[in-house]
Amino acid sequence: MSSLVLRAGPYSVMVERRTVLVSLALVGAGLALALAGLCRGASWATPSEVLSALAGQGDSVVVIRDWRLPRVAAALVFGASLGLAGAVFQNLTRNALGSPDVIGLDAGAYTGALVAITVLSGTAAQLAIGSVAGGLLAALAIYVLSLKSGLSGLRLIVIGIAMNAILTAVNSWIELRAELEVAIAATGWSAGSLNGVDWDEVRLPFLIIGGLMLVLVTLSHAMHQSALGDELAITSGVGLNRLRLLLVLVGVGCTATVTAIAGPIVFIALAAPQIGRRLTGAAGVPLVPAALTGAVLLLAADLVAQLLLAPMALPVGVVTTAIGGCYLIWLLFREVKRP
């Protein structure tokens, strides 16, 4: 497989040609879906009307720039964030099932958000803090229970699945004990939805996700070194304990930030990294294809959710759950057949 050397000033990086081509194709697919998302609404707009509105011209400026564009941008950024979170944990665990939604981190972040909604006043800041705290506590509990195998191996996955079941039960109990109006709102939000997202809600999450992505860029080389094995990583100078702690913080941050705004959108973090890996033919789980695949998957799922019962829009989590369930069955069947 041929490689390309990309240079930017004094910096250079070698990437596989197939990875570049797949990434460009995913960018093109994302742009096409974004245009479709901006065209779709109570009244369909033509692509020329959308482009004019984005430039601040025409009668649809408010509808497209203030109503539709935040939702499309949220789908792309949140999908990329979930794809990166999945890639981080799959590299850490060296297992295709090692994603936040399978091992309980999504459920933990949702528990924290539920506490913020039911016990506190449920402001945006409280939701963000509660989601991050819940995800970190879930990650800490899983790590402590799987100390014998560190952060790799089947033991962590099994413990994570058990933790996910426990936290899901806790979340249901909190919803049942809450006041009726709060419980209805929380239950609807728990499906994972981008309905009604506006610029005021997504500006800060976009900044947080952007910062986490920059941190992940600095850790990516060491992360891929550690995925080759602890012994090789140590001999190449990688500090495994510090690296794993930072990666867990970044992965939980990416997951919890999305959960705080849109609720727990499941299976994007599970499927996107593996789809990106198979498209590129990479040995490990590459970050850029995982992020781009996550963005494309979430935006496509959101468009499907809007079209299924039009004019009423389903929560996007309903679609991702249906697609992800089929993917999980296929993945488990494939893993069982592997010698």
Summary of the structure (lengths in Angstrom):
residues: 339
radius of gyration: 20.1
end to end distance: 26.5
largest distance: 62.7
contacts: 1194
relative contact order: 0.16
helix: 75%
strand: 4%
